[in-house]
Amino acid sequence: MGVTLAQALGTYTHGGAVAHGDDNVRGSLTPGKLADFTRLGADPFATELSLLPDIPVRGTTIATTVVAESEAP
């Protein structure tokens, strides 16, 4: 039995916050929560599954602060 891409991404994001015990303040882009997110170089929903590991990370924001940024090669 497999999972959908949406389920996998949800488990990685919201599920991680739940496991850490702070899903009340992070884990989803919701008004009032901290803006933790990663900016990707491609849309994972428009990418062939076998190529998902090759999607570059363009930036990471934690609690509204940009902590890492990368430009296209």
URGISUL-V882828 format. One record per pair of residues at least 24 apart in sequence whose ideal C-beta (glycine too) atoms are under 8 Angstrom apart, sorted by the first residue. I is the first residue (numbers start at 0). J is the second residue. D is the distance in Angstrom with one decimal. If there is no record, write none. Layout:
BEGIN
i j d
I J D
I J D
END
This chain:
BEGIN
i j d
4 43 6.3
4 44 6.3
4 48 7.3
4 51 7.9
5 44 7.9
8 43 6.9
25 62 8.0
33 61 7.6
33 62 4.5
33 63 6.8
34 60 5.9
34 62 7.0
34 63 4.7
35 60 6.6
35 61 5.2
35 62 6.5
36 60 5.5
40 71 6.6
END
